Amino acid sequence: MSLFDFSEPILRRKQTNIDVDELEGLVYVDWQIGNTKLYSTFYTRVDQACIVWSLLIIPMFFTAQFLPLSWSLQATLWSILSCIGITIMVSWTKYWVSIRQVRWVLSCWVILLLFGIILTDVSIFMGWSGILLNLCSLWLGLSTIGYLCTGLGVRSRALIFTGMLHLLLIFLLPYIMAWQFLTTGAVMALCLLILAEFQWDGL
């Protein structure tokens, strides 16, 4: 038996037949002017968690790229926001992973995120230049592990591909050192938004 269902497209527009377990917390968006429909879709709790993380990632990496804020201040601000993001993610997705019997996937993301936060903060306050010079690689690497584990857990080629894209970017960073924070943040946020906007394969 194949791990993945290759008859199913990797990404597709969201279907109207929603699984019962995805109805909890579902948000509908229906924008129209008069009788002209501009945009119509829905977002599950998993989609909403992806959007929240993309909105957190953008200021984190864009600030590091463009604004002259001290690293210690950034570490404090982003650690607080990240902990808020983790709390929201756990609250919104615990039912989804429970139904699919992949609670370990959520635990994996929490462990990876907390590890990244702690290691980043310690390296900033302790002045560990080896890690500070490779913060983008660190977070891309942690994201790669998270996506690959999730992809295997829910049998999704879309998530496996997303993980491999993050891994590929690690090897491209030496060629874009001047813009590594901007590029890393843009790719991470864009991937999350795409996953939130489309229906991906898997359980």
RAHU-V107953 format. One record per pair of residues at least 4 apart in sequence whose ideal C-beta (glycine too) atoms are under 6 Angstrom apart, sorted by the first residue. I is the first residue (numbers start at 0). J is the second residue. D is the distance in Angstrom with one decimal. If there is no record, write none. Layout:
# RAHU-V107953
i;j;d
I;J;D
I;J;D
This chain:
# RAHU-V107953
i;j;d
2;154;5.7
3;154;5.5
3;156;5.4
7;200;4.5
9;156;5.1
9;157;4.7
9;200;5.6
10;157;5.6
10;197;4.4
10;199;5.6
11;198;5.4
13;40;5.9
13;198;4.6
17;21;5.3
20;98;4.3
21;43;4.5
23;94;5.9
24;44;4.4
25;41;5.7
26;42;4.7
27;41;4.9
28;40;5.4
29;39;4.8
30;37;4.4
30;38;4.5
31;35;5.9
31;36;4.5
31;37;5.6
42;46;3.9
42;47;5.2
44;91;4.1
44;92;6.0
45;92;5.6
45;95;5.6
46;195;4.1
47;91;6.0
48;88;4.7
48;91;4.9
48;92;5.5
49;191;4.3
49;194;5.2
49;195;4.0
50;195;4.9
51;87;5.5
52;84;5.7
52;191;5.5
53;188;4.2
53;191;4.0
53;192;5.1
55;80;5.3
55;84;5.0
56;184;5.6
56;187;5.2
56;188;4.8
57;61;5.7
57;188;5.2
58;62;5.5
59;77;4.9
60;180;4.7
60;183;5.7
60;184;2.5
61;65;6.0
61;184;5.8
62;66;4.7
63;180;4.3
64;180;3.9
64;181;4.4
68;72;5.2
68;73;5.4
70;123;4.8
73;77;5.8
74;78;6.0
74;120;4.9
74;123;4.5
77;81;5.8
78;116;5.4
78;120;5.8
81;116;5.3
85;109;6.0
85;112;5.6
87;91;6.0
88;92;5.8
89;93;5.7
92;96;5.8
92;105;5.9
96;101;5.0
96;102;5.0
96;104;5.7
96;105;4.7
97;102;5.9
99;202;4.9
101;152;4.2
101;153;6.0
104;149;5.0
104;152;4.3
107;148;4.9
108;145;5.1
111;141;4.7
111;145;5.2
115;119;6.0
115;138;6.0
115;141;4.8
121;125;5.5
122;127;3.9
122;130;3.8
122;131;5.4
128;132;5.9
133;137;5.8
135;172;5.9
135;179;4.7
135;183;4.2
136;140;6.0
136;169;5.1
139;165;4.8
139;168;5.6
139;169;4.9
142;165;4.7
143;162;4.8
143;165;4.5
143;166;4.5
146;150;5.9
146;158;5.1
146;161;4.8
146;162;3.2
147;162;4.1
149;158;5.0
150;155;4.8
150;158;3.4
150;159;3.7
153;201;4.1
153;202;4.5
154;201;5.0
154;202;5.8
155;199;5.5
155;200;5.3
155;201;3.2
156;200;5.7
157;199;3.6
157;200;5.7
161;190;5.1
168;186;5.7
172;179;5.1
175;179;5.8
175;182;5.5
178;182;5.3
179;183;5.9
184;188;6.0
185;189;5.9
